[in-house]
Amino acid sequence: RFIEKRAGLVQRFFSQRDQKREGLVLSS
């Protein structure tokens, strides 16, 4: 279903953003 698909994309976007933030914290 479309809504579930969009929810998956949003979840993936947030998880990638969190990973980037964790990477910045580790590098600093």
N, C-alpha and C positions, 0 to 999 in steps of 0.2 A: 504493500500500500504506500501511497505517496508520502503521507505524514510520517510513517515509520522510517521511510528512506531518508527523509529530510532530518529526522531526529538523529539518525545514525551519522549523517554528515556533520551535524552540529556537534555531536559527541566527539567525533574524530577530530574536529577543529579544536575543541577545547583541550582534548588530551595532548594534541601536538603543541598547543600554546603552553600548557603546563610543563611539558618536557623541555621546551625552550627556556622557560623561566628557571627550571631546576638546573639546566646547563649553565645559565648565567650565574646562578648562585654558586655552583661548584667552581666555576672559573674565577670568580672574584675572591 
